Amino acid sequence: MAITELLSSALATGILGLPMGLSQANLPGTEIAVDSPARKGWVMYTVQPGDTLSGIALKFYGDASRDSYMKIARANNIANPDLIKVGQKLQIPR
């Protein structure tokens, strides 16, 4: 099985930390980041119109709490979590 098939399967089953039922196909702008062993399982997400960090945290963690969205902010060196831009690429930690 090719690595893309394995990763796609893992993503679809929630192994990579996404809530069950979510897959790469229904999260626009999502791709799996496998470039670094330290970031294995992290997902690269491109900010879409209307996105907020809390909304993105809700999509990936099932939780929009401050702890969840600040985890994303810290991983991307975002000083002000209210300032993200459409098209910005975010690394979503597991």
C-alpha positions in Angstrom: 0.0 0.0 0.0 1.4 3.4 -0.9 2.1 6.0 1.8 -0.6 8.3 0.5 -3.1 5.4 0.8 -2.0 4.6 4.3 -2.1 8.3 5.4 -5.5 8.7 3.7 -6.8 5.7 5.5 -5.4 6.8 8.8 -6.9 10.2 8.4 -10.3 8.8 7.5 -10.3 6.6 10.6 -9.3 9.3 13.0 -5.8 7.9 13.8 -4.1 11.2 13.1 -6.2 13.0 15.7 -9.1 14.2 13.6 -12.6 13.6 15.0 -14.1 10.4 13.6 -16.0 11.0 10.4 -13.8 13.8 9.2 -11.5 13.1 6.3 -9.2 15.0 4.0 -12.0 15.2 1.4 -14.4 17.2 3.7 -11.9 19.6 5.2 -11.0 22.0 2.4 -7.4 23.1 2.3 -6.1 20.1 4.3 -3.1 18.1 3.5 -1.1 15.7 5.6 2.4 16.9 6.6 5.0 14.1 6.6 8.1 16.1 6.0 9.6 15.8 9.5 9.7 13.0 12.0 9.1 15.5 14.8 5.8 16.5 13.1 4.7 13.1 12.1 0.9 13.1 11.9 0.6 16.8 11.9 -1.7 18.2 9.2 -1.1 21.3 7.0 -4.3 23.4 6.7 -4.8 26.4 4.5 -7.0 29.1 6.0 -10.4 29.4 4.2 -12.7 32.5 4.1 -14.5 32.8 7.5 -12.1 30.6 9.4 -11.0 31.5 12.9 -8.4 29.6 15.0 -11.2 28.5 17.4 -13.2 27.2 14.4 -10.2 25.4 13.0 -9.5 23.9 16.5 -13.1 22.7 16.6 -12.7 21.0 13.1 -9.5 19.2 14.1 -9.9 18.6 17.8 -13.6 18.7 18.3 -13.0 21.5 20.9 -12.9 25.3 20.4 -11.5 26.1 23.8 -8.7 28.5 24.3 -6.2 25.7 25.0 -7.1 24.1 21.7 -6.7 27.1 19.5 -3.6 28.3 21.3 -2.0 25.0 20.6 -2.4 25.9 16.9 -1.2 29.5 17.5 1.9 28.3 19.3 2.8 25.8 16.6 2.6 28.5 14.0 4.2 31.4 16.0 1.0 33.4 15.8 1.2 36.2 18.4 -2.4 37.3 18.0 -4.8 34.5 17.5 -7.4 36.9 16.1 -5.2 37.7 13.1 -5.1 34.9 10.5 -5.4 35.4 6.8 -7.1 33.5 4.0 -4.5 31.4 2.2 -2.3 31.2 5.3 -0.9 27.7 5.8 -1.1 26.4 9.3 0.5 23.4 10.8 -2.0 21.5 13.0 -0.3 19.5 15.7 -1.7 16.2 16.9 
